[in-house]
Structures are given as structure tokens and as C-alpha cells.
Amino acid sequence: MEEKQILCVGLVVLDVISVVDKYPEEDTDRRCLSQRWQRGGNASNSCTVLSLLGAPCAFMGSLAPGHVADFVLDDFHRYSVDLSYTVSQTTGSVPISTVIISEATGSRTILHAYRNLPDVSAKDFEKVDLTRFKWIHIEGRNASEQVKMLQRIEQHNAKQPPEQKIRVSVEIEKPREELFQLFGYGEVVFVSKDVARHLGFQSAVEALKGLYCRVRTGATLICAWAEEGADALGPDGQLLHSDAFSPPRVVDTLGAGDTFNASVIFSLSKGNGMQEALRFGCQVAGKKCGLQGFDGIV
């Protein structure tokens, strides 16, 4: 029987990446060490990582016709990502992010151009054959629509035997109030350092303790905190921690969070426990930070 897929719902963008020796001063003119186009976006990056790890995966997100979309589609195909549920929009254009990567520090500075591309809707999600998937990951974006998607999955799961239920994770990365309703959905909730800080927390542990009351009964809340590693808090009340696995030299941190999320999902989908998944997520994300792009993380 064909192995069920992992579906990632969210954003795909074009990243135009300029690598510089150090971050430029304002109003100066300097040469890049290199420049490249790279498919980006949280859910899109997570699909890349899942594919490299060996998981059959699919992407659901919006595209619009044009040269940028052609590049993005070609790159998805290069990683064997299933695109059955991409939505071709008639308005807007594929978003573009201009990214400056400092070789001195590995930092990434992102300037994002939204370009008025609508997100996928709950109506689009109604066309998804849920029986094809063992795990669905939703990158928090148009949360009011995504809540309807998550409710559809819950209704589907209510009719399934335990071994056929779809496992669900959500990511709350941007500090936007609308997204916070997503805390109440999914068995795994990824909350970002940015959101934690926005809500007044100064560490991953502090954030987990302060925000756990927002997740559903039985869920696990995960917070990664860059070079300090990552922590998780589950229904048993036990705090779990993994140290970061820093590379010999930090080269490129763009997509490190997406790598962490995908690696945790991959490990959990293989039946591993949360402590092992947390450690695996930190290991793969650390390796990614020592590379330009994603190729070579495995």
C-alpha cells in the first residue's frame, strides 16, 4: 500500500538572496559575494526538508501565472513535492522576498513583498482528499479560514479508527493577534521566538509555561529559541529540552525554523517520542545553518 503523505499548507515565495561579506551600511554601494534565486516560504521550505529526509509530501498554497511561478514549480518538482492541491489565483503575483545574508554572522535580513496574492481558502481545502494524508501541517496565515480547515480535519478524524486519524500541527510564527486562535488546534503547536517575545516572554520555557493554557487538551507546545535550542511542554506537564547543534561556522540561517519544524514532524510521524523528535529537529536545523540552502542537510 502506498505510504500516506505529509501535507504542508501555507506560503511559497521567491527568495532573491544576496550573500555579502558583512551587512551593508545604509546609503552605500557594494558588491555581493554571490546571488541566487531560491524557492522559499515556511510551508514550502518544510516540504523541501521533508522530501530530503525521505518523506512523501505535498504542498498546498497559492500560485499565480508567470516566470516566478514557473521557477517555483520547477523547483518543487526537483524535490518530488506533490502539487495536486496548489491553487492558481487569478489576481496577485507570487510574493518575492529580498534576502541579505551576512557571511560574517550568518544572519538573514528579509524584505518581503506580498504582491496581493490571496491565500488558499477553506473552500479550496474542501477539495482535499484527507484519506491521502497521515499528517497535515498548517502555517498560520489567514487564520479564520484555517480554523475551518482544522475543523474539517477534526470532523474527519472523529469518524476514523485511531490508526487512521490524521495528525495535525500548526505554526504560529508572526506576532499577529488573528493567528493566536490557532493555539487551540492541532496536537503539536509550534510557537516562534518572535511571538513569545511579543507576548512578553524572555525564554522558551517561560513562553511554554505561559502559553500552554491556550492549547487543546493533550497537545504539545514547542518553542525553538535559536542558539539556545528548543523546548517542549506536553500534557504530562514535563518540560523537555534539546540543546542547539551549532555548525562549526554559521553560514545561512534562512529557513532554519522551517527545517526544525519539518524535522520534528518527520521524527514524530515515524513514531518517535517528543524528546527524540526535539533533538532531531535541533540537529537537522543546526546542520542547515552551516550550509547555503537546504541541499546537504542529510
N, C-alpha and C positions, 0 to 999 in steps of 0.2 A: 504494500500500500504506500502511496506517495506521502512523504513526510509533510505535515502541515507547516504553513509558513508563519513568519512573524510580520505583521503589518505595522508600518510606521505612518502616522497621519500628521501632516504639518507642512513645513515650508521647504521649497527648493529655491535657491538663488544662484546667481553667477557671482563668484568672488573674483575680483580682479586684484591680484596680490602683488605688491611691490615689496621686495626684500631690500632693506637699507642697512648700512653698517651701524648706524645709530639713529634714533628718532630725530627727525629734522626740526630745526628751529623754525618758527613762524617767519614767513616772508623771505625764505631762502630758496636757492635753486641748486639741486644736487642730483647726482646720478644714482640710479638703483643698482644694486648688485645683480638682481635678476627680477623678472616679472613673469607672471603666468596667469592663465585663466584656470579656475578650479570650481567644480560644482560644490555648492555649499548649502547652508540651511540646516537647522537642527535635525529634523526628521530625515532629510536627505543624507546627511553625514552619518547618522546612525545606521541607515541602510548600507552604506559603504562598508562600515565597520562590521556589521553583521555578516555581510557577504564574505569579507576577508576572513572572518572567523569560521566560515563554513555553514552558516545558517541560511536556509532558503527564506528569502524575504521579499516583501512588496512595499511599494511606496504609494501613498495616496496624497495628492496635493494638486494645486492649480498650476497650469501652464498656459501660455499664450503663444500663438504662432510667431515665428521669426528666427533670426540667426542665433540668438541666445538660447531659445528653446531647443533648437537643433543640436547645439553643443551639449546642453544638459541631457537631452535624451540619448545622444550617442554615448555619453559618459555613464549614464545609468546602465545601458546595455553592456558596456565594458565590464561592469561588475555583476552582470546577470541579475539585476534587480527587476522584479515583475512590475510592469507599469499598467496592468489591466484597469486600475481604478484611478489613474490620473484624470483630471478634469480639464478639458480645453475650454478656456474662457474666451468670450468674445470682446471683452473690454480689458484694458490694462496691458501691462507688459511684465515679463519675468523680472523680479526685483534684482538689483545689482548692488553688491557691497564692494566698496573700495577699501582694501585692507593694507595697512602698513605694518610690516613685520620687522622688528629691530633685531639684527643679528647679535648685537651686543647683549641683549637681555632675553630675547625670545618672545617679548611682549607683542601683542597684536592689537592694533587700533583700527576700529571698524567704523566706516561711514556708510550708512545704509540708505539706499534709495528705494522706497516702497513701490512706486510706479503704478499704484491703483489697481493691482491685481486682486480680485476677490478671493477669499479663502473658500475651501470646499465647505459645503453646507450639509445639514442633517439630511436634506432631501437627496443630495449626492450619495451620502452614506447609506441610504436605504437600498441602493443598488448593490451593495457589497454582500457577497455570499459568505456569511460568517462561518460556515462549516469548513472553509478552506484554511482557517487560522487557529493556531494554538495560543498566540499571544498578540494583543493589539496595544501599541504604544501611541499615546496622543500627546503631541507637543502643544502646550497651551497657547491658543491664539484667539479665535472667535469663540469665547468660552460658552456663551449662551447656546450656540449651535452645537458645540462639542458636548455639552451636558445631554442634549437629546441623543447624540451618537452613543454616549456611555450608557444611557438608559436603555437604548435598543440592545446593547450587548448584555446588560443585566437581565432584560426580559428573555433574551435567547438562552442565557445561562440557566435561568430558572427552570427551563424545560429539559436540561441536559443531565445525564449522569455525571458524577464527579470527574471521571477521566476525560469527558468530552467538553468540559467547561473551558471557555477562553479565559486566559489570564490577562489582566489589564494593568497597564502602568500609565501614569500621567506625569508630565513635566511642567513645573511652574517656574519659569526662568526669569520672566520680565516682571518688574515691580509695578504691575497694573492691577488695580482693585478688582476689575472684572474677572481676572483669572483666578482669584482666590476661592471662588465657588468650586473649582476643580479639586481642591483638597479633599472633598468628601467622596471622591470616586477613585476606583482602582485599588488593587491590593498592594501596589507599590507606587509611592508618590515621591518623585524627585523634586526637591526644592533647592533653588540656587542660592549661592552665597549672596548675590545681589539682592534677592528677595528677603533673605534673612536679615541682612543689614538694613534694608529699607524698613523692615518691621521692628528694628531696634535691637537685634541680637548681635552679639560680638564674637560668637563662636558657633561651630556646628552643633555642639552638644546643647548649648543654650537654646539654639533655634529648635532643635528636636523636642526638647522638653516644653518649650513654649508653644509650639505649633501642633504637637501630637493630638491635642483635643479636637483639632479640626478634621482629622482623617476618619474614615469609616471604621467601624468595629472590625478588628482583625487585620487591619492594614499595617504596612511598614513604611515609615517615613525615612528618606535618605537625604543627607546633605553632604556634598563634597565641598572642601574648603582649600582648593589649590594645593600648595606645597605642604599643608598640614594634614593631608589625607582626606578620609571620608568617614562619616559616622552614620549609623542606622539605629532606629528605635522601633521595635515591633510590639505586638500585643502582649508579650510576656513581660514587658517593662524593662528588658535588659538592653543596655546600651552596647552597641558593637562598634568597633573602630578598626580601621586599617590605616597604617602609615602610608604616605605617598612613596612612590618608587621613582625618584628623580633620576633622569638620564645623566650621563657624565657631563653633558652640556645641553642646556635648554636652547632649542633651535626654533621651534614653531609651536605655539600653544593654541593656534586656531583650530577649533573643533575638539579640544581635549575633553570638554564636558560632554559632548555628544559621544565621544569614544567611551568615556566612563559609563554613561547610561546604557549604551548598546552592549558593552561587555558584561555589565551586571545582569541585564535582561538575558543575554545569551547563556550565562552561567546558571541562572535560576531556571531557565527553560530546559536545561539539561538535567534538572533535578538536584542541583547542588544547594546547600544551605546558604543563608544570608551572609554568614561570616566569610565563607569561601568566595561568594559572588562579589562581596565588597572588596576583598583582597585582589581578586582577578581584575575587577574594574580599575583599581588603582594601578595595577601592574601594566595593563594594556595602555591606559591613558598616559602613564609615565613614559612608556616606550614611544608613544606617538609624539610626545613633546621633544624628543630627541631627533625627530625626522621632519623634513618638509613634506607636507601632505600626509596621506594615510598608508600608501604602499610601503610594506616593510614592517607593519606592526605585528605580523605573525611570523 
